[in-house]
């Protein structure tokens, strides 16, 4: 069932709404979570943060 949903989303161009953040922003992101000031899922950009 999960694969069917992934296939459906890919076929209909349904993508999650995310906010990509650098690792240095993690404390501010946590504060925003506590304040409920988040509209999208946070995704930490590890690859670019470690350069």
Order of alpha helices (4+ residues) and beta strands (2+ residues): alpha-beta-alpha-beta-alpha
